[in-house]
Amino acid sequence: MFETKRKVLIVDDEREMQLWLKSLFEQSGYECVTAEDGAMAVSAAMREEPDLMILDLGLPAGSGVFVLETLRKHPMERMSKMPIIVFSGDKWYDKNEAFAAGATAYFTKPASNEELLAAAEKALALPH
């Protein structure tokens, strides 16, 4: 039986971080797409319909909080219920603000490969 890969949208404005996360998730059997700012993240989410998003908060053209709020208000359930893991090194954002905006989980950079992959599996297993 053919099994479809789970799709992850990785949103980070730092190219090195994008490449590291993409490599980590692809090596673990996920299909990955990337975006580098808030506006691109929302557009890519609509176009690609990912199963999961890994989201930085400190982004140009719309912060991660903007992305969370936009997707959580979207009329399409696939967008409004998609698991979104915040992965941010930005000290300006409050963890509680991210959860209030709709984050599924929150990690501060750096985090281990195992922590991120376990959080992704847990988030994908949640009813949504």
C-alpha positions as CSV (number, residue, x, y, z in Angstrom):
1,M,0.0,0.0,0.0
2,F,1.3,3.4,-0.9
3,E,1.6,5.8,2.0
4,T,1.8,9.5,1.4
5,K,4.5,11.4,3.2
6,R,3.5,14.0,5.8
7,K,4.2,17.5,4.6
8,V,5.9,20.0,6.8
9,L,6.1,23.7,6.1
10,I,9.2,25.2,7.6
11,V,9.1,29.0,8.1
12,D,12.3,30.7,9.1
13,D,14.0,33.8,7.7
14,E,17.5,32.3,8.4
15,R,18.5,30.2,5.4
16,E,20.9,28.0,7.5
17,M,18.0,27.2,9.9
18,Q,15.7,26.4,7.0
19,L,18.2,24.0,5.5
20,W,18.9,22.3,8.9
21,L,15.2,21.8,9.6
22,K,14.5,20.7,6.0
23,S,17.3,18.1,6.2
24,L,16.2,16.9,9.6
25,F,12.6,16.3,8.6
26,E,13.4,14.9,5.1
27,Q,15.8,12.4,6.7
28,S,12.9,11.4,9.0
29,G,10.6,10.7,6.0
30,Y,8.7,14.0,5.7
31,E,8.2,16.1,2.6
32,C,9.2,19.7,3.2
33,V,8.5,23.1,1.8
34,T,9.9,26.3,3.1
35,A,9.0,30.0,3.5
36,E,11.1,32.9,4.7
37,D,8.6,35.5,5.9
38,G,5.1,35.8,7.3
39,A,3.3,36.6,4.1
40,M,5.1,33.8,2.3
41,A,4.1,31.4,5.1
42,V,0.4,32.1,4.8
43,S,0.6,31.9,1.0
44,A,2.5,28.6,1.2
45,A,0.2,27.1,3.8
46,M,-2.8,27.8,1.5
47,R,-1.1,26.5,-1.6
48,E,0.7,23.4,-0.1
49,E,-1.8,22.4,2.6
50,P,0.9,21.0,4.9
51,D,0.1,18.6,7.7
52,L,2.4,20.5,10.1
53,M,4.2,23.9,10.3
54,I,7.4,24.7,12.1
55,L,7.3,28.5,12.6
56,D,9.8,31.1,13.7
57,L,8.3,34.1,15.4
58,G,10.7,36.9,14.4
59,L,9.9,37.1,10.7
60,P,9.9,40.0,8.2
61,A,6.6,40.7,6.3
62,G,4.4,39.5,9.1
63,S,5.6,38.0,12.4
64,G,5.0,34.4,13.4
65,V,2.2,35.6,15.7
66,F,0.6,37.2,12.6
67,V,0.8,33.8,10.8
68,L,-0.7,32.0,13.8
69,E,-3.6,34.4,14.1
70,T,-4.2,34.5,10.3
71,L,-4.3,30.7,10.0
72,R,-6.4,30.1,13.2
73,K,-9.1,32.4,11.8
74,H,-9.1,30.8,8.4
75,P,-12.5,29.4,7.3
76,M,-10.9,26.2,6.0
77,E,-10.6,23.7,8.8
78,R,-7.4,22.2,7.5
79,M,-5.7,25.6,8.0
80,S,-7.4,26.6,11.3
81,K,-6.6,23.2,12.9
82,M,-3.2,22.5,11.4
83,P,-0.6,21.8,14.2
84,I,1.9,24.6,14.4
85,I,5.1,24.2,16.4
86,V,6.8,27.5,17.2
87,F,10.6,27.3,17.1
88,S,12.0,30.7,17.9
89,G,15.2,32.2,19.2
90,D,13.6,35.7,19.4
91,K,13.6,36.9,23.0
92,W,11.0,39.7,22.2
93,Y,8.2,37.2,22.0
94,D,6.4,35.8,24.9
95,K,5.7,32.0,24.9
96,N,2.2,32.7,26.3
97,E,1.5,35.1,23.4
98,A,2.4,32.3,20.9
99,F,0.0,29.9,22.7
100,A,-2.7,32.5,22.9
101,A,-2.4,33.0,19.1
102,G,-2.8,29.2,18.6
103,A,0.6,27.5,18.8
104,T,0.5,23.7,19.4
105,A,3.9,23.6,21.0
106,Y,6.8,26.0,21.6
107,F,10.6,25.5,21.5
108,T,13.4,27.9,22.1
109,K,16.3,27.7,19.7
110,P,18.4,25.7,20.0
111,A,16.6,22.4,20.5
112,S,17.7,18.9,19.9
113,N,16.7,16.9,16.8
114,E,15.0,14.4,19.0
115,E,12.9,17.0,20.8
116,L,11.7,18.5,17.5
117,L,10.9,15.2,15.9
118,A,9.1,13.9,18.9
119,A,7.0,17.2,19.1
120,A,6.1,16.8,15.4
121,E,5.0,13.2,15.9
122,K,3.0,14.2,19.0
123,A,1.4,17.2,17.2
124,L,0.4,15.1,14.2
125,A,-1.2,12.5,16.4
126,L,-3.5,15.0,18.1
127,P,-7.0,15.2,16.8
128,H,-7.3,18.3,14.5
